[in-house]
Amino acid sequence: MNIGQAAKASGVNAKLIRYYESIGLTPEAGRTASGYRVYTPHEVNILRFVRRARTLGFSIERIQHLVGLWQDKDRESAEVKQIALEHVAELEAKIAEMRAMSDTLQELADACQGDHRPDCPILRDLENSAPRMAQGSGRPPYKGAAGADQTP
């Protein structure tokens, strides 16, 4: 099948298919005498595998590793499980970080009157957490061991 048909069958757009081939994530497709790419059902299956791994948030590097493990029928599943668990831990850390951001923003929004007055705790928080420039230096101040602003 041609690249358009492979894209439709795999759910991966043609531009991504070319990119995946260029970085070696998927094998280079065969070519017709006129230079058009030709894909086999096996290559389309690899593209589906890659698409699913991307929807689960795996990095290109990890997907490359997973594709290799998937194609190695003599491999043990322990390594695959380890990769998945490492990714789960990273996702959980990101979720916790996003939950903390959401909670902070919700607290700030709750503290904001949202009326005609210019006073806004949201903007005040953003201003107070931005690094202050050291007096006349154009640089943020140095934080000493005690965390106090100190101009170097």
Secondary structure as UniProt FT lines:
FT   HELIX           3..10
FT   HELIX           14..22
FT   TURN            23..24
FT   STRAND          30..31
FT   TURN            33..34
FT   STRAND          37..38
FT   HELIX           41..55
FT   TURN            56..57
FT   HELIX           60..71
FT   TURN            73..74
FT   HELIX           77..111
FT   HELIX           121..129
FT   TURN            135..137
FT   STRAND          142..143
FT   TURN            145..146
FT   STRAND          149..150
//
